[in-house]
């Protein structure tokens, strides 16, 4: 004949409390992981936003540098042309044939 012992009074309740505590621990771990993932997603979004802002600033700076280079080249070309014309004019005034003036390399 099979016999089954009757559990000691309060033993089932104690096991239920232990199971509830273990479930609560698991739930708290789940919440911690969820918070960690959420935090990492937010940080990644902010890093991405920062990267886009840096790209905008750099592209604006690049555009400004291109403008400065164009202006500098235009001024340099104008100054070289002005100097060449001045030399030609002075040579003509002095009676020197401009073909004998040194040419730039």
Backbone torsions as a table, in degrees:
resi	resn	phi	psi	omega
1	UNK	NA	139.1	-177.7
2	UNK	-89.3	132.2	177.4
3	UNK	-121.8	147.1	-179.8
4	UNK	-124.2	131.0	179.0
5	UNK	-80.5	144.2	176.3
6	UNK	-83.8	128.4	-178.2
7	UNK	-62.4	150.9	178.9
8	UNK	-60.6	142.8	-178.0
9	UNK	-56.7	131.7	178.1
10	UNK	88.5	-7.0	-178.2
11	UNK	-67.9	-41.3	177.9
12	UNK	-66.1	-39.4	179.0
13	UNK	-65.4	-39.5	178.6
14	UNK	-63.7	-43.7	177.1
15	UNK	-63.6	-38.6	176.8
16	UNK	-63.7	-40.6	177.6
17	UNK	-64.8	-40.6	178.8
18	UNK	-63.7	-44.0	178.5
19	UNK	-63.2	-38.7	178.5
20	UNK	-65.4	-41.4	178.7
21	UNK	-64.7	-41.8	178.3
22	UNK	-63.9	-40.5	177.7
23	UNK	-64.4	-38.6	178.9
24	UNK	-65.8	-40.2	177.8
25	UNK	-62.6	-45.1	178.4
26	UNK	-61.1	-41.0	179.8
27	UNK	-66.1	-39.8	177.8
28	UNK	-65.2	-38.0	176.2
29	UNK	-64.8	-40.0	176.8
30	UNK	-61.3	-45.0	179.5
31	UNK	-63.6	-38.6	178.9
32	UNK	-64.4	-42.9	178.6
33	UNK	-65.0	-41.4	178.9
34	UNK	-61.7	-43.2	178.9
35	UNK	-65.1	-39.7	179.6
36	UNK	-63.6	-45.7	180.0
37	UNK	-63.9	-43.6	179.3
38	UNK	-60.5	-43.9	179.6
39	UNK	-62.5	-42.6	179.8
40	UNK	-66.3	-36.9	178.1
41	UNK	-65.2	-43.5	179.9
42	UNK	-64.0	-42.9	178.5
43	UNK	-62.7	-41.6	179.0
44	UNK	-63.7	-39.7	178.0
45	UNK	-62.8	-43.0	-179.5
46	UNK	-67.4	-37.3	176.0
47	UNK	-63.9	-40.8	178.3
48	UNK	-63.9	-44.6	178.4
49	UNK	-60.6	-43.1	178.8
50	UNK	-62.4	-41.3	179.5
51	UNK	-62.1	-42.5	177.9
52	UNK	-63.9	-39.5	178.4
53	UNK	-64.5	-41.4	178.4
54	UNK	-63.1	-41.9	177.9
55	UNK	-61.1	-41.8	178.1
56	UNK	-61.2	-44.9	-179.2
57	UNK	-64.5	-43.1	-179.5
58	UNK	-66.0	-39.1	179.1
59	UNK	-68.1	-35.2	176.6
60	UNK	-65.9	-42.7	177.8
61	UNK	-63.3	-37.7	178.2
62	UNK	-63.6	-42.6	178.7
63	UNK	-61.4	-41.4	178.6
64	UNK	-65.8	-40.5	178.0
65	UNK	-63.9	-39.5	177.4
66	UNK	-61.9	-40.7	177.8
67	UNK	-63.4	-43.3	-180.0
68	UNK	-62.9	-41.5	179.3
69	UNK	-63.5	-42.7	179.4
70	UNK	-63.2	-43.0	179.4
71	UNK	-64.1	-43.4	179.9
72	UNK	-62.4	-42.7	178.5
73	UNK	-63.9	-40.6	179.4
74	UNK	-64.3	-43.5	179.4
75	UNK	-64.7	-42.8	-179.8
76	UNK	-61.7	-46.1	179.7
77	UNK	-61.5	-41.9	179.4
78	UNK	-63.6	-44.7	-178.5
79	UNK	-64.7	-40.5	178.9
80	UNK	-64.6	-44.3	179.0
81	UNK	-63.7	-42.1	179.3
82	UNK	-63.0	-41.6	179.1
83	UNK	-65.7	-42.7	179.9
84	UNK	-63.3	-44.8	178.8
85	UNK	-64.3	-36.4	178.5
86	UNK	-64.7	-42.5	178.8
87	UNK	-64.4	-40.9	178.8
88	UNK	-64.1	-42.1	-179.1
89	UNK	-65.2	-44.1	179.0
90	UNK	-65.2	-39.2	179.1
91	UNK	-65.5	-42.2	179.0
92	UNK	-64.5	-38.3	179.8
93	UNK	-66.5	-34.4	-179.8
94	UNK	-84.6	-4.2	177.8
95	UNK	85.8	18.7	179.1
96	UNK	-97.3	139.1	177.8
97	UNK	-71.0	125.4	-176.9
98	UNK	-62.0	-17.7	178.8
99	UNK	-67.9	-19.7	-179.3
100	UNK	-90.8	-1.1	178.4
101	UNK	-73.5	146.9	179.3
102	UNK	-65.7	143.9	177.6
103	UNK	-100.7	153.5	179.6
104	UNK	-75.8	150.8	-176.7
105	UNK	-68.3	NA	NA
